[in-house]
């Protein structure tokens, strides 16, 4: 992953955290690593623990940000979430996985959408 790609991803995660906060979510943690991969954001929606995958794109060369949530990525997210829950005291209530997609144009936020409970 190039420096520019990593920087874009980090910026997208910051925008997503701010966006979710304005919607009333409480940020618990970010960039949580496990042997199954990284969880971009962990937030609370009331008693619901929410694991948030953030996909940021500055062009469509590799498809839309929504298309990046592949079956394999979902598998990794489920296992990363279960790993997190097994080793933390922050868990209470139910949990789900959400997706925040961000389109950037010339370094500026063009679109941000939030999809709840995206596992299928």
Rosetta constraint file for C-alpha pairs under 8 A:
AtomPair CA 1 CA 5 HARMONIC 6.28 0.50
AtomPair CA 1 CA 6 HARMONIC 6.60 0.50
AtomPair CA 2 CA 6 HARMONIC 6.26 0.50
AtomPair CA 3 CA 7 HARMONIC 6.05 0.50
AtomPair CA 4 CA 8 HARMONIC 6.11 0.50
AtomPair CA 5 CA 9 HARMONIC 6.17 0.50
AtomPair CA 6 CA 10 HARMONIC 6.15 0.50
AtomPair CA 7 CA 11 HARMONIC 6.11 0.50
AtomPair CA 8 CA 12 HARMONIC 6.09 0.50
AtomPair CA 8 CA 56 HARMONIC 7.01 0.50
AtomPair CA 8 CA 57 HARMONIC 7.97 0.50
AtomPair CA 9 CA 13 HARMONIC 6.22 0.50
AtomPair CA 9 CA 54 HARMONIC 7.93 0.50
AtomPair CA 9 CA 55 HARMONIC 7.37 0.50
AtomPair CA 9 CA 56 HARMONIC 6.02 0.50
AtomPair CA 10 CA 14 HARMONIC 6.32 0.50
AtomPair CA 11 CA 15 HARMONIC 6.27 0.50
AtomPair CA 12 CA 16 HARMONIC 6.04 0.50
AtomPair CA 12 CA 54 HARMONIC 7.01 0.50
AtomPair CA 12 CA 55 HARMONIC 7.38 0.50
AtomPair CA 12 CA 56 HARMONIC 5.63 0.50
AtomPair CA 12 CA 102 HARMONIC 6.65 0.50
AtomPair CA 13 CA 17 HARMONIC 6.07 0.50
AtomPair CA 13 CA 40 HARMONIC 6.88 0.50
AtomPair CA 13 CA 41 HARMONIC 7.54 0.50
AtomPair CA 13 CA 54 HARMONIC 6.15 0.50
AtomPair CA 14 CA 18 HARMONIC 6.25 0.50
AtomPair CA 15 CA 19 HARMONIC 6.05 0.50
AtomPair CA 16 CA 20 HARMONIC 6.07 0.50
AtomPair CA 16 CA 54 HARMONIC 7.11 0.50
AtomPair CA 16 CA 100 HARMONIC 6.57 0.50
AtomPair CA 16 CA 112 HARMONIC 7.81 0.50
AtomPair CA 17 CA 21 HARMONIC 6.10 0.50
AtomPair CA 17 CA 27 HARMONIC 7.03 0.50
AtomPair CA 17 CA 41 HARMONIC 7.42 0.50
AtomPair CA 18 CA 22 HARMONIC 6.34 0.50
AtomPair CA 19 CA 23 HARMONIC 6.55 0.50
AtomPair CA 20 CA 24 HARMONIC 6.53 0.50
AtomPair CA 20 CA 25 HARMONIC 5.41 0.50
AtomPair CA 20 CA 26 HARMONIC 7.82 0.50
AtomPair CA 21 CA 25 HARMONIC 4.87 0.50
AtomPair CA 21 CA 26 HARMONIC 6.16 0.50
AtomPair CA 21 CA 27 HARMONIC 7.12 0.50
AtomPair CA 24 CA 45 HARMONIC 7.41 0.50
AtomPair CA 25 CA 43 HARMONIC 6.27 0.50
AtomPair CA 25 CA 44 HARMONIC 5.58 0.50
AtomPair CA 25 CA 45 HARMONIC 5.18 0.50
AtomPair CA 25 CA 46 HARMONIC 7.73 0.50
AtomPair CA 26 CA 43 HARMONIC 5.35 0.50
AtomPair CA 26 CA 44 HARMONIC 5.01 0.50
AtomPair CA 26 CA 45 HARMONIC 6.80 0.50
AtomPair CA 27 CA 41 HARMONIC 7.42 0.50
AtomPair CA 27 CA 42 HARMONIC 6.33 0.50
AtomPair CA 27 CA 43 HARMONIC 4.44 0.50
AtomPair CA 27 CA 44 HARMONIC 6.56 0.50
AtomPair CA 28 CA 41 HARMONIC 7.67 0.50
AtomPair CA 28 CA 42 HARMONIC 5.40 0.50
AtomPair CA 28 CA 43 HARMONIC 5.02 0.50
AtomPair CA 28 CA 44 HARMONIC 6.92 0.50
AtomPair CA 29 CA 41 HARMONIC 5.90 0.50
AtomPair CA 29 CA 42 HARMONIC 5.10 0.50
AtomPair CA 29 CA 43 HARMONIC 6.96 0.50
AtomPair CA 30 CA 39 HARMONIC 7.06 0.50
AtomPair CA 30 CA 40 HARMONIC 5.45 0.50
AtomPair CA 30 CA 41 HARMONIC 4.34 0.50
AtomPair CA 30 CA 42 HARMONIC 6.08 0.50
AtomPair CA 31 CA 38 HARMONIC 6.02 0.50
AtomPair CA 31 CA 39 HARMONIC 5.57 0.50
AtomPair CA 31 CA 40 HARMONIC 4.62 0.50
AtomPair CA 31 CA 41 HARMONIC 6.21 0.50
AtomPair CA 32 CA 38 HARMONIC 5.47 0.50
AtomPair CA 32 CA 39 HARMONIC 5.08 0.50
AtomPair CA 32 CA 40 HARMONIC 6.59 0.50
AtomPair CA 32 CA 41 HARMONIC 7.45 0.50
AtomPair CA 33 CA 37 HARMONIC 5.85 0.50
AtomPair CA 33 CA 38 HARMONIC 4.46 0.50
AtomPair CA 33 CA 39 HARMONIC 6.44 0.50
AtomPair CA 33 CA 80 HARMONIC 8.00 0.50
AtomPair CA 34 CA 38 HARMONIC 6.23 0.50
AtomPair CA 34 CA 80 HARMONIC 6.01 0.50
AtomPair CA 34 CA 83 HARMONIC 7.18 0.50
AtomPair CA 34 CA 84 HARMONIC 7.55 0.50
AtomPair CA 35 CA 80 HARMONIC 7.36 0.50
AtomPair CA 36 CA 76 HARMONIC 5.53 0.50
AtomPair CA 36 CA 77 HARMONIC 7.44 0.50
AtomPair CA 36 CA 79 HARMONIC 6.28 0.50
AtomPair CA 36 CA 80 HARMONIC 5.17 0.50
AtomPair CA 37 CA 76 HARMONIC 6.53 0.50
AtomPair CA 37 CA 77 HARMONIC 7.39 0.50
AtomPair CA 37 CA 80 HARMONIC 6.34 0.50
AtomPair CA 38 CA 77 HARMONIC 7.95 0.50
AtomPair CA 38 CA 80 HARMONIC 7.26 0.50
AtomPair CA 39 CA 51 HARMONIC 6.74 0.50
AtomPair CA 39 CA 52 HARMONIC 6.88 0.50
AtomPair CA 39 CA 53 HARMONIC 6.59 0.50
AtomPair CA 39 CA 77 HARMONIC 7.02 0.50
AtomPair CA 39 CA 80 HARMONIC 6.98 0.50
AtomPair CA 39 CA 81 HARMONIC 7.58 0.50
AtomPair CA 40 CA 51 HARMONIC 7.65 0.50
AtomPair CA 40 CA 52 HARMONIC 6.02 0.50
AtomPair CA 40 CA 53 HARMONIC 5.50 0.50
AtomPair CA 40 CA 54 HARMONIC 6.31 0.50
AtomPair CA 41 CA 51 HARMONIC 6.02 0.50
AtomPair CA 41 CA 52 HARMONIC 4.97 0.50
AtomPair CA 41 CA 53 HARMONIC 6.82 0.50
AtomPair CA 41 CA 54 HARMONIC 7.86 0.50
AtomPair CA 42 CA 49 HARMONIC 7.15 0.50
AtomPair CA 42 CA 50 HARMONIC 5.72 0.50
AtomPair CA 42 CA 51 HARMONIC 4.74 0.50
AtomPair CA 42 CA 52 HARMONIC 6.04 0.50
AtomPair CA 43 CA 49 HARMONIC 6.05 0.50
AtomPair CA 43 CA 50 HARMONIC 5.15 0.50
AtomPair CA 43 CA 51 HARMONIC 6.57 0.50
AtomPair CA 43 CA 52 HARMONIC 7.47 0.50
AtomPair CA 44 CA 48 HARMONIC 5.64 0.50
AtomPair CA 44 CA 49 HARMONIC 4.82 0.50
AtomPair CA 44 CA 50 HARMONIC 5.79 0.50
AtomPair CA 45 CA 49 HARMONIC 6.50 0.50
AtomPair CA 45 CA 50 HARMONIC 6.92 0.50
AtomPair CA 47 CA 92 HARMONIC 6.29 0.50
AtomPair CA 47 CA 93 HARMONIC 5.27 0.50
AtomPair CA 47 CA 94 HARMONIC 7.07 0.50
AtomPair CA 48 CA 92 HARMONIC 7.11 0.50
AtomPair CA 48 CA 93 HARMONIC 5.55 0.50
AtomPair CA 48 CA 94 HARMONIC 5.06 0.50
AtomPair CA 48 CA 95 HARMONIC 5.30 0.50
AtomPair CA 48 CA 96 HARMONIC 7.43 0.50
AtomPair CA 49 CA 91 HARMONIC 6.69 0.50
AtomPair CA 49 CA 92 HARMONIC 7.01 0.50
AtomPair CA 49 CA 93 HARMONIC 7.04 0.50
AtomPair CA 49 CA 94 HARMONIC 6.31 0.50
AtomPair CA 49 CA 95 HARMONIC 4.57 0.50
AtomPair CA 49 CA 96 HARMONIC 6.65 0.50
AtomPair CA 50 CA 95 HARMONIC 5.57 0.50
AtomPair CA 50 CA 96 HARMONIC 5.11 0.50
AtomPair CA 50 CA 97 HARMONIC 5.65 0.50
AtomPair CA 50 CA 98 HARMONIC 6.66 0.50
AtomPair CA 51 CA 81 HARMONIC 6.85 0.50
AtomPair CA 51 CA 95 HARMONIC 7.61 0.50
AtomPair CA 51 CA 96 HARMONIC 6.31 0.50
AtomPair CA 51 CA 97 HARMONIC 4.74 0.50
AtomPair CA 51 CA 98 HARMONIC 6.18 0.50
AtomPair CA 52 CA 97 HARMONIC 5.77 0.50
AtomPair CA 52 CA 98 HARMONIC 4.79 0.50
AtomPair CA 52 CA 99 HARMONIC 5.58 0.50
AtomPair CA 52 CA 100 HARMONIC 6.96 0.50
AtomPair CA 53 CA 97 HARMONIC 7.44 0.50
AtomPair CA 53 CA 98 HARMONIC 6.31 0.50
AtomPair CA 53 CA 99 HARMONIC 4.91 0.50
AtomPair CA 53 CA 100 HARMONIC 6.29 0.50
AtomPair CA 54 CA 99 HARMONIC 5.92 0.50
AtomPair CA 54 CA 100 HARMONIC 4.82 0.50
AtomPair CA 54 CA 101 HARMONIC 5.89 0.50
AtomPair CA 54 CA 102 HARMONIC 7.66 0.50
AtomPair CA 55 CA 65 HARMONIC 5.26 0.50
AtomPair CA 55 CA 66 HARMONIC 7.40 0.50
AtomPair CA 55 CA 68 HARMONIC 7.24 0.50
AtomPair CA 55 CA 99 HARMONIC 7.58 0.50
AtomPair CA 55 CA 100 HARMONIC 6.37 0.50
AtomPair CA 55 CA 101 HARMONIC 4.89 0.50
AtomPair CA 55 CA 102 HARMONIC 6.19 0.50
AtomPair CA 56 CA 65 HARMONIC 6.20 0.50
AtomPair CA 56 CA 101 HARMONIC 5.90 0.50
AtomPair CA 56 CA 102 HARMONIC 4.59 0.50
AtomPair CA 56 CA 103 HARMONIC 5.86 0.50
AtomPair CA 56 CA 104 HARMONIC 7.27 0.50
AtomPair CA 57 CA 64 HARMONIC 7.32 0.50
AtomPair CA 57 CA 65 HARMONIC 6.12 0.50
AtomPair CA 57 CA 102 HARMONIC 6.30 0.50
AtomPair CA 57 CA 103 HARMONIC 5.05 0.50
AtomPair CA 57 CA 104 HARMONIC 6.07 0.50
AtomPair CA 58 CA 103 HARMONIC 5.89 0.50
AtomPair CA 58 CA 104 HARMONIC 4.69 0.50
AtomPair CA 58 CA 105 HARMONIC 5.82 0.50
AtomPair CA 58 CA 106 HARMONIC 7.72 0.50
AtomPair CA 58 CA 107 HARMONIC 7.88 0.50
AtomPair CA 59 CA 103 HARMONIC 7.70 0.50
AtomPair CA 59 CA 104 HARMONIC 7.66 0.50
AtomPair CA 59 CA 105 HARMONIC 7.75 0.50
AtomPair CA 60 CA 64 HARMONIC 5.73 0.50
AtomPair CA 63 CA 67 HARMONIC 6.23 0.50
AtomPair CA 63 CA 68 HARMONIC 7.41 0.50
AtomPair CA 64 CA 68 HARMONIC 6.97 0.50
AtomPair CA 65 CA 69 HARMONIC 7.62 0.50
AtomPair CA 65 CA 101 HARMONIC 5.69 0.50
AtomPair CA 65 CA 102 HARMONIC 7.07 0.50
AtomPair CA 65 CA 103 HARMONIC 7.70 0.50
AtomPair CA 66 CA 101 HARMONIC 6.56 0.50
AtomPair CA 69 CA 73 HARMONIC 5.81 0.50
AtomPair CA 69 CA 74 HARMONIC 6.58 0.50
AtomPair CA 70 CA 74 HARMONIC 6.24 0.50
AtomPair CA 71 CA 75 HARMONIC 6.24 0.50
AtomPair CA 72 CA 76 HARMONIC 6.34 0.50
AtomPair CA 73 CA 77 HARMONIC 6.13 0.50
AtomPair CA 74 CA 78 HARMONIC 6.17 0.50
AtomPair CA 74 CA 119 HARMONIC 6.58 0.50
AtomPair CA 75 CA 79 HARMONIC 6.43 0.50
AtomPair CA 76 CA 80 HARMONIC 6.01 0.50
AtomPair CA 77 CA 81 HARMONIC 5.96 0.50
AtomPair CA 77 CA 97 HARMONIC 7.85 0.50
AtomPair CA 78 CA 82 HARMONIC 6.17 0.50
AtomPair CA 78 CA 97 HARMONIC 7.97 0.50
AtomPair CA 79 CA 83 HARMONIC 6.00 0.50
AtomPair CA 80 CA 84 HARMONIC 6.14 0.50
AtomPair CA 81 CA 85 HARMONIC 6.15 0.50
AtomPair CA 82 CA 86 HARMONIC 6.12 0.50
AtomPair CA 83 CA 87 HARMONIC 6.60 0.50
AtomPair CA 84 CA 88 HARMONIC 6.21 0.50
AtomPair CA 85 CA 89 HARMONIC 7.81 0.50
AtomPair CA 85 CA 90 HARMONIC 7.81 0.50
AtomPair CA 85 CA 91 HARMONIC 6.13 0.50
AtomPair CA 96 CA 116 HARMONIC 7.89 0.50
AtomPair CA 96 CA 117 HARMONIC 5.55 0.50
AtomPair CA 97 CA 116 HARMONIC 6.93 0.50
AtomPair CA 97 CA 117 HARMONIC 5.15 0.50
AtomPair CA 97 CA 118 HARMONIC 6.02 0.50
AtomPair CA 97 CA 119 HARMONIC 6.63 0.50
AtomPair CA 98 CA 114 HARMONIC 7.27 0.50
AtomPair CA 98 CA 115 HARMONIC 5.69 0.50
AtomPair CA 98 CA 116 HARMONIC 4.53 0.50
AtomPair CA 98 CA 117 HARMONIC 5.09 0.50
AtomPair CA 98 CA 118 HARMONIC 5.57 0.50
AtomPair CA 99 CA 114 HARMONIC 5.87 0.50
AtomPair CA 99 CA 115 HARMONIC 5.12 0.50
AtomPair CA 99 CA 116 HARMONIC 6.53 0.50
AtomPair CA 99 CA 117 HARMONIC 7.85 0.50
AtomPair CA 99 CA 118 HARMONIC 6.57 0.50
AtomPair CA 100 CA 112 HARMONIC 6.95 0.50
AtomPair CA 100 CA 113 HARMONIC 5.65 0.50
AtomPair CA 100 CA 114 HARMONIC 4.49 0.50
AtomPair CA 100 CA 115 HARMONIC 6.29 0.50
AtomPair CA 101 CA 111 HARMONIC 7.84 0.50
AtomPair CA 101 CA 112 HARMONIC 5.62 0.50
AtomPair CA 101 CA 113 HARMONIC 5.34 0.50
AtomPair CA 101 CA 114 HARMONIC 6.56 0.50
AtomPair CA 102 CA 109 HARMONIC 7.34 0.50
AtomPair CA 102 CA 110 HARMONIC 7.47 0.50
AtomPair CA 102 CA 111 HARMONIC 5.49 0.50
AtomPair CA 102 CA 112 HARMONIC 4.50 0.50
AtomPair CA 102 CA 113 HARMONIC 6.69 0.50
AtomPair CA 103 CA 109 HARMONIC 6.38 0.50
AtomPair CA 103 CA 110 HARMONIC 5.38 0.50
AtomPair CA 103 CA 111 HARMONIC 5.01 0.50
AtomPair CA 103 CA 112 HARMONIC 6.60 0.50
AtomPair CA 104 CA 108 HARMONIC 5.42 0.50
AtomPair CA 104 CA 109 HARMONIC 4.71 0.50
AtomPair CA 104 CA 110 HARMONIC 5.10 0.50
AtomPair CA 104 CA 111 HARMONIC 7.02 0.50
AtomPair CA 105 CA 109 HARMONIC 6.49 0.50
AtomPair CA 105 CA 110 HARMONIC 5.95 0.50
